[in-house]
Amino acid sequence: MPGVDGTDGVVLERLGVHPDRADLTVVQFSTAFCGPCRATRARLRQLQATRPGLVHVEVDAESHLDAVRALGVDRTPTLLYLDREGRLVGRSSGAPRPAELAAVVDAHVPAAASRAGRDV
């Protein structure tokens, strides 16, 4: 999967996205009246509670139409998954099933208990 670089990297930087600060950064493009967006946000918050290396950045698609166009976002929620180096490691459009979302996160971010075990 191609990385986020050049123009895409500049667009994300303008949105305040800093993937170098986390194991995995999930950028969620949402709209105010999007029910699946609210459900996805809640699930990501649950995952963040046990995975300190996960950062969730929500972007209001209607307020950032330039970024929506530049990144090819055509529905909400759209999720971009970025590793610590800013590489795009996944992308989804529409509400991901909880198991799918957890699998993507688990592939890149250890749970707090396993992280503690590595630090010992």
C-alpha positions in Angstrom: 0.0 0.0 0.0 1.5 3.4 -0.9 2.7 5.7 1.8 1.3 9.1 2.7 3.9 11.5 1.3 4.2 14.6 -0.7 0.9 16.4 -1.0 -1.0 13.9 1.2 1.5 14.4 4.0 1.2 18.2 3.8 -2.6 17.9 3.8 -2.5 15.7 7.0 0.0 18.0 8.6 -2.4 20.9 8.1 -5.1 18.9 9.8 -2.8 18.5 12.9 -2.0 14.9 12.2 1.4 13.8 13.7 1.9 10.0 13.1 5.4 10.1 14.7 3.7 10.5 18.1 2.0 7.1 18.2 2.4 3.5 17.1 -0.8 3.9 15.0 -2.7 7.1 14.2 -6.3 6.6 12.9 -7.6 9.6 11.0 -11.4 9.5 10.8 -13.2 11.7 8.4 -16.8 12.3 9.7 -19.8 14.5 9.4 -22.1 15.8 12.1 -25.1 13.7 11.3 -23.3 10.4 10.5 -24.5 7.6 12.8 -21.8 5.2 11.7 -19.2 7.9 12.5 -20.4 8.2 16.1 -20.3 4.4 16.5 -16.8 4.3 15.0 -15.6 7.1 17.3 -17.0 5.3 20.4 -15.2 2.0 19.4 -11.9 3.8 18.8 -12.2 5.5 22.2 -12.7 2.0 23.8 -9.6 0.7 22.0 -7.6 3.8 23.1 -8.4 3.0 26.7 -6.2 -0.1 26.6 -3.7 0.8 23.9 -1.7 3.9 24.8 0.1 3.8 21.4 -3.1 4.5 19.6 -4.1 8.0 18.6 -7.5 8.9 17.0 -7.8 12.2 15.1 -11.3 13.1 13.9 -11.7 15.5 11.0 -15.0 17.2 10.2 -15.2 16.4 6.5 -17.6 19.3 5.8 -15.2 21.8 7.3 -12.1 20.4 5.4 -13.4 19.9 1.9 -9.9 20.6 0.4 -8.5 17.7 2.5 -11.4 15.5 1.5 -10.8 16.0 -2.2 -7.0 15.7 -1.9 -7.2 12.4 0.0 -10.0 10.9 -2.1 -12.6 10.7 0.7 -15.9 10.0 -0.8 -18.0 8.8 2.2 -18.0 8.9 5.9 -16.6 7.5 8.0 -13.4 7.1 6.1 -10.5 5.9 8.2 -6.8 6.3 7.3 -4.4 4.2 9.4 -0.9 5.6 9.6 2.2 4.0 11.3 4.8 5.9 13.3 6.7 6.7 10.1 3.6 8.2 8.4 3.1 5.3 6.1 -0.5 4.4 5.1 -1.0 0.9 6.5 -4.7 0.7 5.9 -7.8 2.5 4.8 -11.5 1.9 5.1 -14.7 3.6 4.0 -17.9 3.1 5.8 -18.3 1.9 9.4 -15.8 -1.0 10.0 -17.1 -4.0 12.0 -15.7 -3.9 15.5 -13.7 -7.1 14.9 -12.1 -5.6 11.8 -11.2 -2.4 13.5 -9.7 -4.2 16.5 -7.7 -6.5 14.1 -6.1 -3.5 12.4 -5.3 -1.8 15.7 -4.0 -5.0 17.3 -1.7 -5.5 14.3 0.1 -2.2 15.0 -0.5 -1.4 18.7 0.1 -3.7 21.6 -2.5 -3.7 24.4 -1.3 -2.0 27.7 -0.7 -5.4 29.4 1.5 -6.8 26.7 3.4 -3.4 26.4 4.1 -3.5 30.2 5.5 -7.0 29.8 7.9 -5.8 27.1 9.1 -2.9 29.2 10.1 -5.2 32.1 
